């Protein structure tokens, strides 16, 4: 991780109230897919990710192609 847990929690807690059980999804840095063996793997539009944590449940996210201007802030 680029930033440690304490630094990440501190940064997020400045702009929102964190409650017990909240999850901070940090993702991975660009290029992390290159580390897969024997074949690099990258996210592509329409791929569905289902991360799970035992005892907490499963999340589901679908990958969409980036559309310029759609979510630019």
PyMOL Python script that loads the backbone (N, CA, C, O; Angstrom):
from pymol import cmd

cmd.read_pdbstr("""\
ATOM      1  N   UNK A   1       0.843  -1.184   0.000  1.00  0.00           N
ATOM      2  CA  UNK A   1       0.000   0.000   0.000  1.00  0.00           C
ATOM      3  C   UNK A   1       0.884   1.242   0.000  1.00  0.00           C
ATOM      4  O   UNK A   1       1.913   1.284   0.675  1.00  0.00           O
ATOM      5  N   UNK A   2       0.483   2.228  -0.744  1.00  0.00           N
ATOM      6  CA  UNK A   2       1.229   3.476  -0.802  1.00  0.00           C
ATOM      7  C   UNK A   2       1.089   4.231   0.518  1.00  0.00           C
ATOM      8  O   UNK A   2       2.076   4.745   1.045  1.00  0.00           O
ATOM      9  N   UNK A   3      -0.131   4.300   1.057  1.00  0.00           N
ATOM     10  CA  UNK A   3      -0.389   4.960   2.332  1.00  0.00           C
ATOM     11  C   UNK A   3      -0.765   3.900   3.345  1.00  0.00           C
ATOM     12  O   UNK A   3      -1.477   2.950   3.019  1.00  0.00           O
ATOM     13  N   UNK A   4      -0.296   4.053   4.564  1.00  0.00           N
ATOM     14  CA  UNK A   4      -0.606   3.099   5.626  1.00  0.00           C
ATOM     15  C   UNK A   4      -2.056   3.201   6.081  1.00  0.00           C
ATOM     16  O   UNK A   4      -2.774   4.131   5.712  1.00  0.00           O
ATOM     17  N   UNK A   5      -2.471   2.239   6.880  1.00  0.00           N
ATOM     18  CA  UNK A   5      -3.846   2.198   7.372  1.00  0.00           C
ATOM     19  C   UNK A   5      -4.162   3.438   8.198  1.00  0.00           C
ATOM     20  O   UNK A   5      -5.207   4.058   8.002  1.00  0.00           O
ATOM     21  N   UNK A   6      -3.289   3.805   9.106  1.00  0.00           N
ATOM     22  CA  UNK A   6      -3.547   4.987   9.953  1.00  0.00           C
ATOM     23  C   UNK A   6      -3.707   6.258   9.122  1.00  0.00           C
ATOM     24  O   UNK A   6      -4.605   7.063   9.370  1.00  0.00           O
ATOM     25  N   UNK A   7      -2.837   6.430   8.144  1.00  0.00           N
ATOM     26  CA  UNK A   7      -2.906   7.628   7.308  1.00  0.00           C
ATOM     27  C   UNK A   7      -4.193   7.632   6.480  1.00  0.00           C
ATOM     28  O   UNK A   7      -4.828   8.676   6.334  1.00  0.00           O
ATOM     29  N   UNK A   8      -4.581   6.479   5.939  1.00  0.00           N
ATOM     30  CA  UNK A   8      -5.803   6.399   5.133  1.00  0.00           C
ATOM     31  C   UNK A   8      -7.040   6.683   5.978  1.00  0.00           C
ATOM     32  O   UNK A   8      -7.901   7.465   5.573  1.00  0.00           O
ATOM     33  N   UNK A   9      -7.136   6.055   7.147  1.00  0.00           N
ATOM     34  CA  UNK A   9      -8.291   6.280   8.024  1.00  0.00           C
ATOM     35  C   UNK A   9      -8.341   7.739   8.456  1.00  0.00           C
ATOM     36  O   UNK A   9      -9.417   8.335   8.492  1.00  0.00           O
ATOM     37  N   UNK A  10      -7.192   8.319   8.784  1.00  0.00           N
ATOM     38  CA  UNK A  10      -7.143   9.725   9.178  1.00  0.00           C
ATOM     39  C   UNK A  10      -7.631  10.649   8.074  1.00  0.00           C
ATOM     40  O   UNK A  10      -8.381  11.591   8.330  1.00  0.00           O
ATOM     41  N   UNK A  11      -7.202  10.374   6.843  1.00  0.00           N
ATOM     42  CA  UNK A  11      -7.598  11.213   5.711  1.00  0.00           C
ATOM     43  C   UNK A  11      -9.097  11.123   5.467  1.00  0.00           C
ATOM     44  O   UNK A  11      -9.759  12.149   5.316  1.00  0.00           O
ATOM     45  N   UNK A  12      -9.645   9.906   5.426  1.00  0.00           N
ATOM     46  CA  UNK A  12     -11.080   9.747   5.179  1.00  0.00           C
ATOM     47  C   UNK A  12     -11.923  10.307   6.309  1.00  0.00           C
ATOM     48  O   UNK A  12     -12.989  10.870   6.060  1.00  0.00           O
ATOM     49  N   UNK A  13     -11.469  10.165   7.536  1.00  0.00           N
ATOM     50  CA  UNK A  13     -12.276  10.623   8.671  1.00  0.00           C
ATOM     51  C   UNK A  13     -12.344  12.146   8.767  1.00  0.00           C
ATOM     52  O   UNK A  13     -13.146  12.668   9.542  1.00  0.00           O
ATOM     53  N   UNK A  14     -11.534  12.869   8.011  1.00  0.00           N
ATOM     54  CA  UNK A  14     -11.647  14.323   7.975  1.00  0.00           C
ATOM     55  C   UNK A  14     -12.877  14.786   7.197  1.00  0.00           C
ATOM     56  O   UNK A  14     -13.380  15.886   7.427  1.00  0.00           O
ATOM     57  N   UNK A  15     -13.366  13.948   6.273  1.00  0.00           N
ATOM     58  CA  UNK A  15     -14.488  14.372   5.438  1.00  0.00           C
ATOM     59  C   UNK A  15     -15.759  13.555   5.640  1.00  0.00           C
ATOM     60  O   UNK A  15     -16.795  13.880   5.060  1.00  0.00           O
ATOM     61  N   UNK A  16     -15.698  12.503   6.452  1.00  0.00           N
ATOM     62  CA  UNK A  16     -16.893  11.691   6.710  1.00  0.00           C
ATOM     63  C   UNK A  16     -16.745  10.994   8.052  1.00  0.00           C
ATOM     64  O   UNK A  16     -15.639  10.820   8.564  1.00  0.00           O
ATOM     65  N   UNK A  17     -17.869  10.602   8.604  1.00  0.00           N
ATOM     66  CA  UNK A  17     -17.857   9.855   9.855  1.00  0.00           C
ATOM     67  C   UNK A  17     -17.729   8.377   9.545  1.00  0.00           C
ATOM     68  O   UNK A  17     -18.568   7.804   8.849  1.00  0.00           O
ATOM     69  N   UNK A  18     -16.685   7.767  10.060  1.00  0.00           N
ATOM     70  CA  UNK A  18     -16.503   6.332   9.876  1.00  0.00           C
ATOM     71  C   UNK A  18     -17.124   5.604  11.057  1.00  0.00           C
ATOM     72  O   UNK A  18     -16.913   5.978  12.211  1.00  0.00           O
ATOM     73  N   UNK A  19     -17.883   4.575  10.763  1.00  0.00           N
ATOM     74  CA  UNK A  19     -18.563   3.780  11.783  1.00  0.00           C
ATOM     75  C   UNK A  19     -17.938   2.394  11.852  1.00  0.00           C
ATOM     76  O   UNK A  19     -17.326   1.946  10.882  1.00  0.00           O
ATOM     77  N   UNK A  20     -18.083   1.700  12.998  1.00  0.00           N
ATOM     78  CA  UNK A  20     -17.578   0.323  13.079  1.00  0.00           C
ATOM     79  C   UNK A  20     -18.153  -0.520  11.949  1.00  0.00           C
ATOM     80  O   UNK A  20     -19.358  -0.499  11.697  1.00  0.00           O
ATOM     81  N   UNK A  21     -17.291  -1.254  11.277  1.00  0.00           N
ATOM     82  CA  UNK A  21     -17.719  -2.098  10.169  1.00  0.00           C
ATOM     83  C   UNK A  21     -17.582  -1.453   8.811  1.00  0.00           C
ATOM     84  O   UNK A  21     -17.714  -2.137   7.795  1.00  0.00           O
ATOM     85  N   UNK A  22     -17.315  -0.128   8.755  1.00  0.00           N
ATOM     86  CA  UNK A  22     -17.108   0.532   7.467  1.00  0.00           C
ATOM     87  C   UNK A  22     -15.870  -0.052   6.779  1.00  0.00           C
ATOM     88  O   UNK A  22     -14.902  -0.439   7.434  1.00  0.00           O
ATOM     89  N   UNK A  23     -15.924  -0.106   5.465  1.00  0.00           N
ATOM     90  CA  UNK A  23     -14.809  -0.615   4.676  1.00  0.00           C
ATOM     91  C   UNK A  23     -14.290   0.511   3.791  1.00  0.00           C
ATOM     92  O   UNK A  23     -15.068   1.194   3.126  1.00  0.00           O
ATOM     93  N   UNK A  24     -12.980   0.699   3.784  1.00  0.00           N
ATOM     94  CA  UNK A  24     -12.346   1.652   2.892  1.00  0.00           C
ATOM     95  C   UNK A  24     -11.703   0.834   1.777  1.00  0.00           C
ATOM     96  O   UNK A  24     -10.690   0.170   1.995  1.00  0.00           O
ATOM     97  N   UNK A  25     -12.286   0.881   0.589  1.00  0.00           N
ATOM     98  CA  UNK A  25     -11.758   0.146  -0.566  1.00  0.00           C
ATOM     99  C   UNK A  25     -10.687   0.992  -1.231  1.00  0.00           C
ATOM    100  O   UNK A  25     -10.995   2.035  -1.808  1.00  0.00           O
ATOM    101  N   UNK A  26      -9.440   0.561  -1.159  1.00  0.00           N
ATOM    102  CA  UNK A  26      -8.330   1.365  -1.653  1.00  0.00           C
ATOM    103  C   UNK A  26      -7.917   1.026  -3.070  1.00  0.00           C
ATOM    104  O   UNK A  26      -7.248   1.831  -3.718  1.00  0.00           O
ATOM    105  N   UNK A  27      -8.291  -0.135  -3.572  1.00  0.00           N
ATOM    106  CA  UNK A  27      -7.912  -0.510  -4.931  1.00  0.00           C
ATOM    107  C   UNK A  27      -6.448  -0.890  -5.028  1.00  0.00           C
ATOM    108  O   UNK A  27      -5.796  -1.153  -4.017  1.00  0.00           O
ATOM    109  N   UNK A  28      -5.938  -0.917  -6.242  1.00  0.00           N
ATOM    110  CA  UNK A  28      -4.542  -1.270  -6.488  1.00  0.00           C
ATOM    111  C   UNK A  28      -3.930  -0.220  -7.407  1.00  0.00           C
ATOM    112  O   UNK A  28      -4.646   0.454  -8.148  1.00  0.00           O
ATOM    113  N   UNK A  29      -2.622  -0.081  -7.363  1.00  0.00           N
ATOM    114  CA  UNK A  29      -1.975   0.915  -8.223  1.00  0.00           C
ATOM    115  C   UNK A  29      -1.994   0.482  -9.684  1.00  0.00           C
ATOM    116  O   UNK A  29      -2.124  -0.707  -9.976  1.00  0.00           O
ATOM    117  N   UNK A  30      -1.864   1.440 -10.609  1.00  0.00           N
ATOM    118  CA  UNK A  30      -1.805   1.103 -12.029  1.00  0.00           C
ATOM    119  C   UNK A  30      -0.678   0.094 -12.298  1.00  0.00           C
ATOM    120  O   UNK A  30       0.403   0.186 -11.716  1.00  0.00           O
ATOM    121  N   UNK A  31      -0.945  -0.852 -13.176  1.00  0.00           N
ATOM    122  CA  UNK A  31       0.067  -1.833 -13.548  1.00  0.00           C
ATOM    123  C   UNK A  31       0.073  -3.080 -12.697  1.00  0.00           C
ATOM    124  O   UNK A  31       0.869  -3.984 -12.950  1.00  0.00           O
ATOM    125  N   UNK A  32      -0.801  -3.164 -11.679  1.00  0.00           N
ATOM    126  CA  UNK A  32      -0.809  -4.333 -10.795  1.00  0.00           C
ATOM    127  C   UNK A  32      -1.138  -5.607 -11.567  1.00  0.00           C
ATOM    128  O   UNK A  32      -0.696  -6.689 -11.182  1.00  0.00           O
ATOM    129  N   UNK A  33      -1.902  -5.497 -12.644  1.00  0.00           N
ATOM    130  CA  UNK A  33      -2.262  -6.667 -13.444  1.00  0.00           C
ATOM    131  C   UNK A  33      -1.078  -7.327 -14.121  1.00  0.00           C
ATOM    132  O   UNK A  33      -1.165  -8.488 -14.519  1.00  0.00           O
ATOM    133  N   UNK A  34       0.036  -6.604 -14.260  1.00  0.00           N
ATOM    134  CA  UNK A  34       1.227  -7.162 -14.904  1.00  0.00           C
ATOM    135  C   UNK A  34       1.832  -8.295 -14.083  1.00  0.00           C
ATOM    136  O   UNK A  34       2.566  -9.123 -14.622  1.00  0.00           O
ATOM    137  N   UNK A  35       1.532  -8.342 -12.781  1.00  0.00           N
ATOM    138  CA  UNK A  35       2.138  -9.339 -11.904  1.00  0.00           C
ATOM    139  C   UNK A  35       1.513 -10.711 -11.971  1.00  0.00           C
ATOM    140  O   UNK A  35       2.028 -11.638 -11.346  1.00  0.00           O
ATOM    141  N   UNK A  36       0.414 -10.887 -12.708  1.00  0.00           N
ATOM    142  CA  UNK A  36      -0.239 -12.187 -12.787  1.00  0.00           C
ATOM    143  C   UNK A  36       0.565 -13.133 -13.673  1.00  0.00           C
ATOM    144  O   UNK A  36       1.037 -12.747 -14.742  1.00  0.00           O
ATOM    145  N   UNK A  37       0.713 -14.364 -13.219  1.00  0.00           N
ATOM    146  CA  UNK A  37       1.421 -15.400 -13.980  1.00  0.00           C
ATOM    147  C   UNK A  37       0.453 -16.515 -14.308  1.00  0.00           C
ATOM    148  O   UNK A  37      -0.396 -16.818 -13.470  1.00  0.00           O
ATOM    149  N   UNK A  38       0.518 -17.136 -15.446  1.00  0.00           N
ATOM    150  CA  UNK A  38       1.524 -16.907 -16.485  1.00  0.00           C
ATOM    151  C   UNK A  38       1.150 -15.763 -17.424  1.00  0.00           C
ATOM    152  O   UNK A  38       1.961 -15.374 -18.265  1.00  0.00           O
ATOM    153  N   UNK A  39      -0.052 -15.219 -17.301  1.00  0.00           N
ATOM    154  CA  UNK A  39      -0.556 -14.206 -18.232  1.00  0.00           C
ATOM    155  C   UNK A  39      -1.001 -12.965 -17.454  1.00  0.00           C
ATOM    156  O   UNK A  39      -1.777 -13.098 -16.508  1.00  0.00           O
ATOM    157  N   UNK A  40      -0.539 -11.758 -17.818  1.00  0.00           N
ATOM    158  CA  UNK A  40      -1.058 -10.545 -17.167  1.00  0.00           C
ATOM    159  C   UNK A  40      -2.577 -10.460 -17.327  1.00  0.00           C
ATOM    160  O   UNK A  40      -3.115 -10.899 -18.344  1.00  0.00           O
ATOM    161  N   UNK A  41      -3.267  -9.903 -16.342  1.00  0.00           N
ATOM    162  CA  UNK A  41      -4.719  -9.757 -16.392  1.00  0.00           C
ATOM    163  C   UNK A  41      -5.085  -8.307 -16.106  1.00  0.00           C
ATOM    164  O   UNK A  41      -4.571  -7.701 -15.166  1.00  0.00           O
ATOM    165  N   UNK A  42      -5.975  -7.759 -16.922  1.00  0.00           N
ATOM    166  CA  UNK A  42      -6.408  -6.381 -16.759  1.00  0.00           C
ATOM    167  C   UNK A  42      -7.927  -6.324 -16.770  1.00  0.00           C
ATOM    168  O   UNK A  42      -8.573  -7.158 -17.405  1.00  0.00           O
ATOM    169  N   UNK A  43      -8.499  -5.357 -16.081  1.00  0.00           N
ATOM    170  CA  UNK A  43      -9.944  -5.183 -16.085  1.00  0.00           C
ATOM    171  C   UNK A  43     -10.392  -4.663 -17.444  1.00  0.00           C
ATOM    172  O   UNK A  43      -9.741  -3.812 -18.049  1.00  0.00           O
ATOM    173  N   UNK A  44     -11.513  -5.192 -17.906  1.00  0.00           N
ATOM    174  CA  UNK A  44     -12.073  -4.786 -19.194  1.00  0.00           C
ATOM    175  C   UNK A  44     -13.549  -4.490 -19.013  1.00  0.00           C
ATOM    176  O   UNK A  44     -14.176  -5.021 -18.096  1.00  0.00           O
ATOM    177  N   UNK A  45     -14.119  -3.649 -19.876  1.00  0.00           N
ATOM    178  CA  UNK A  45     -15.560  -3.383 -19.784  1.00  0.00           C
ATOM    179  C   UNK A  45     -16.361  -4.686 -19.788  1.00  0.00           C
ATOM    180  O   UNK A  45     -16.043  -5.628 -20.513  1.00  0.00           O
ATOM    181  N   UNK A  46     -17.390  -4.713 -18.973  1.00  0.00           N
ATOM    182  CA  UNK A  46     -18.344  -5.811 -18.769  1.00  0.00           C
ATOM    183  C   UNK A  46     -17.859  -6.865 -17.780  1.00  0.00           C
ATOM    184  O   UNK A  46     -18.635  -7.749 -17.418  1.00  0.00           O
ATOM    185  N   UNK A  47     -16.605  -6.807 -17.327  1.00  0.00           N
ATOM    186  CA  UNK A  47     -16.145  -7.739 -16.303  1.00  0.00           C
ATOM    187  C   UNK A  47     -16.876  -7.423 -15.003  1.00  0.00           C
ATOM    188  O   UNK A  47     -17.049  -6.253 -14.660  1.00  0.00           O
ATOM    189  N   UNK A  48     -17.303  -8.444 -14.283  1.00  0.00           N
ATOM    190  CA  UNK A  48     -17.957  -8.268 -12.994  1.00  0.00           C
ATOM    191  C   UNK A  48     -16.995  -8.755 -11.916  1.00  0.00           C
ATOM    192  O   UNK A  48     -16.533  -9.895 -11.951  1.00  0.00           O
ATOM    193  N   UNK A  49     -16.697  -7.874 -10.955  1.00  0.00           N
ATOM    194  CA  UNK A  49     -15.828  -8.228  -9.831  1.00  0.00           C
ATOM    195  C   UNK A  49     -16.707  -8.526  -8.629  1.00  0.00           C
ATOM    196  O   UNK A  49     -17.684  -7.821  -8.377  1.00  0.00           O
ATOM    197  N   UNK A  50     -16.360  -9.574  -7.884  1.00  0.00           N
ATOM    198  CA  UNK A  50     -17.124  -9.951  -6.699  1.00  0.00           C
ATOM    199  C   UNK A  50     -16.174 -10.185  -5.517  1.00  0.00           C
ATOM    200  O   UNK A  50     -15.913 -11.331  -5.152  1.00  0.00           O
ATOM    201  N   UNK A  51     -15.658  -9.102  -4.919  1.00  0.00           N
ATOM    202  CA  UNK A  51     -14.819  -9.295  -3.743  1.00  0.00           C
ATOM    203  C   UNK A  51     -15.663  -9.737  -2.549  1.00  0.00           C
ATOM    204  O   UNK A  51     -16.793  -9.280  -2.376  1.00  0.00           O
ATOM    205  N   UNK A  52     -15.113 -10.621  -1.733  1.00  0.00           N
ATOM    206  CA  UNK A  52     -15.842 -11.154  -0.582  1.00  0.00           C
ATOM    207  C   UNK A  52     -14.957 -11.166   0.651  1.00  0.00           C
ATOM    208  O   UNK A  52     -13.749 -11.386   0.563  1.00  0.00           O
ATOM    209  N   UNK A  53     -15.569 -10.928   1.795  1.00  0.00           N
ATOM    210  CA  UNK A  53     -14.897 -11.043   3.078  1.00  0.00           C
ATOM    211  C   UNK A  53     -15.756 -11.949   3.942  1.00  0.00           C
ATOM    212  O   UNK A  53     -16.927 -11.663   4.193  1.00  0.00           O
ATOM    213  N   UNK A  54     -15.161 -13.047   4.394  1.00  0.00           N
ATOM    214  CA  UNK A  54     -15.897 -14.010   5.202  1.00  0.00           C
ATOM    215  C   UNK A  54     -16.512 -13.332   6.419  1.00  0.00           C
ATOM    216  O   UNK A  54     -15.831 -12.609   7.146  1.00  0.00           O
ATOM    217  N   UNK A  55     -17.792 -13.566   6.634  1.00  0.00           N
ATOM    218  CA  UNK A  55     -18.493 -12.973   7.761  1.00  0.00           C
ATOM    219  C   UNK A  55     -19.119 -11.626   7.454  1.00  0.00           C
ATOM    220  O   UNK A  55     -19.989 -11.166   8.194  1.00  0.00           O
ATOM    221  N   UNK A  56     -18.685 -10.976   6.358  1.00  0.00           N
ATOM    222  CA  UNK A  56     -19.256  -9.681   5.983  1.00  0.00           C
ATOM    223  C   UNK A  56     -20.117  -9.766   4.738  1.00  0.00           C
ATOM    224  O   UNK A  56     -21.114  -9.053   4.626  1.00  0.00           O
ATOM    225  N   UNK A  57     -19.747 -10.626   3.802  1.00  0.00           N
ATOM    226  CA  UNK A  57     -20.542 -10.777   2.595  1.00  0.00           C
ATOM    227  C   UNK A  57     -19.765 -10.468   1.334  1.00  0.00           C
ATOM    228  O   UNK A  57     -18.536 -10.410   1.337  1.00  0.00           O
ATOM    229  N   UNK A  58     -20.507 -10.269   0.252  1.00  0.00           N
ATOM    230  CA  UNK A  58     -19.937 -10.086  -1.079  1.00  0.00           C
ATOM    231  C   UNK A  58     -20.405  -8.758  -1.655  1.00  0.00           C
ATOM    232  O   UNK A  58     -21.567  -8.382  -1.500  1.00  0.00           O
ATOM    233  N   UNK A  59     -19.501  -8.051  -2.317  1.00  0.00           N
ATOM    234  CA  UNK A  59     -19.859  -6.869  -3.085  1.00  0.00           C
ATOM    235  C   UNK A  59     -19.798  -7.242  -4.559  1.00  0.00           C
ATOM    236  O   UNK A  59     -19.146  -8.220  -4.924  1.00  0.00           O
ATOM    237  N   UNK A  60     -20.463  -6.485  -5.395  1.00  0.00           N
ATOM    238  CA  UNK A  60     -20.390  -6.741  -6.824  1.00  0.00           C
ATOM    239  C   UNK A  60     -20.274  -5.419  -7.564  1.00  0.00           C
ATOM    240  O   UNK A  60     -21.077  -4.509  -7.360  1.00  0.00           O
ATOM    241  N   UNK A  61     -19.260  -5.321  -8.432  1.00  0.00           N
ATOM    242  CA  UNK A  61     -19.069  -4.137  -9.254  1.00  0.00           C
ATOM    243  C   UNK A  61     -18.837  -4.567 -10.693  1.00  0.00           C
ATOM    244  O   UNK A  61     -18.122  -5.535 -10.952  1.00  0.00           O
ATOM    245  N   UNK A  62     -19.437  -3.852 -11.617  1.00  0.00           N
ATOM    246  CA  UNK A  62     -19.230  -4.108 -13.053  1.00  0.00           C
ATOM    247  C   UNK A  62     -18.296  -3.029 -13.596  1.00  0.00           C
ATOM    248  O   UNK A  62     -18.419  -1.859 -13.234  1.00  0.00           O
ATOM    249  N   UNK A  63     -17.373  -3.419 -14.454  1.00  0.00           N
ATOM    250  CA  UNK A  63     -16.436  -2.493 -15.071  1.00  0.00           C
ATOM    251  C   UNK A  63     -17.086  -1.895 -16.320  1.00  0.00           C
ATOM    252  O   UNK A  63     -17.624  -2.616 -17.159  1.00  0.00           O
ATOM    253  N   UNK A  64     -17.028  -0.574 -16.427  1.00  0.00           N
ATOM    254  CA  UNK A  64     -17.550   0.139 -17.589  1.00  0.00           C
ATOM    255  C   UNK A  64     -16.419   0.878 -18.268  1.00  0.00           C
ATOM    256  O   UNK A  64     -15.440   1.251 -17.622  1.00  0.00           O
ATOM    257  N   UNK A  65     -16.545   1.093 -19.561  1.00  0.00           N
ATOM    258  CA  UNK A  65     -15.551   1.883 -20.290  1.00  0.00           C
ATOM    259  C   UNK A  65     -15.671   3.334 -19.837  1.00  0.00           C
ATOM    260  O   UNK A  65     -16.771   3.831 -19.597  1.00  0.00           O
ATOM    261  N   UNK A  66     -14.533   4.002 -19.724  1.00  0.00           N
ATOM    262  CA  UNK A  66     -14.514   5.400 -19.319  1.00  0.00           C
ATOM    263  C   UNK A  66     -15.099   6.251 -20.432  1.00  0.00           C
ATOM    264  O   UNK A  66     -14.759   6.079 -21.603  1.00  0.00           O
ATOM    265  N   UNK A  67     -15.975   7.163 -20.062  1.00  0.00           N
ATOM    266  CA  UNK A  67     -16.583   8.099 -21.008  1.00  0.00           C
ATOM    267  C   UNK A  67     -16.131   9.506 -20.626  1.00  0.00           C
ATOM    268  O   UNK A  67     -16.476   9.976 -19.542  1.00  0.00           O
ATOM    269  N   UNK A  68     -15.369  10.197 -21.482  1.00  0.00           N
ATOM    270  CA  UNK A  68     -14.877  11.535 -21.124  1.00  0.00           C
ATOM    271  C   UNK A  68     -16.026  12.458 -20.721  1.00  0.00           C
ATOM    272  O   UNK A  68     -17.056  12.522 -21.393  1.00  0.00           O
ATOM    273  N   UNK A  69     -15.829  13.162 -19.625  1.00  0.00           N
ATOM    274  CA  UNK A  69     -16.822  14.133 -19.160  1.00  0.00           C
ATOM    275  C   UNK A  69     -17.934  13.539 -18.339  1.00  0.00           C
ATOM    276  O   UNK A  69     -18.680  14.291 -17.713  1.00  0.00           O
ATOM    277  N   UNK A  70     -18.090  12.225 -18.305  1.00  0.00           N
ATOM    278  CA  UNK A  70     -19.197  11.619 -17.594  1.00  0.00           C
ATOM    279  C   UNK A  70     -19.088  11.806 -16.088  1.00  0.00           C
ATOM    280  O   UNK A  70     -20.069  12.153 -15.430  1.00  0.00           O
ATOM    281  N   UNK A  71     -17.886  11.574 -15.535  1.00  0.00           N
ATOM    282  CA  UNK A  71     -17.720  11.678 -14.087  1.00  0.00           C
ATOM    283  C   UNK A  71     -16.521  12.569 -13.755  1.00  0.00           C
ATOM    284  O   UNK A  71     -15.946  12.425 -12.676  1.00  0.00           O
ATOM    285  N   UNK A  72     -16.141  13.443 -14.606  1.00  0.00           N
ATOM    286  CA  UNK A  72     -15.026  14.336 -14.332  1.00  0.00           C
ATOM    287  C   UNK A  72     -15.464  15.426 -13.363  1.00  0.00           C
ATOM    288  O   UNK A  72     -16.447  16.125 -13.613  1.00  0.00           O
ATOM    289  N   UNK A  73     -14.746  15.571 -12.272  1.00  0.00           N
ATOM    290  CA  UNK A  73     -15.073  16.601 -11.272  1.00  0.00           C
ATOM    291  C   UNK A  73     -13.896  17.514 -11.112  1.00  0.00           C
ATOM    292  O   UNK A  73     -13.948  18.455 -10.320  1.00  0.00           O
TER     293      UNK A  73
END
""", "prot")
cmd.dss("prot")
cmd.show_as("cartoon", "prot")
cmd.util.cbc("prot")
cmd.orient("prot")
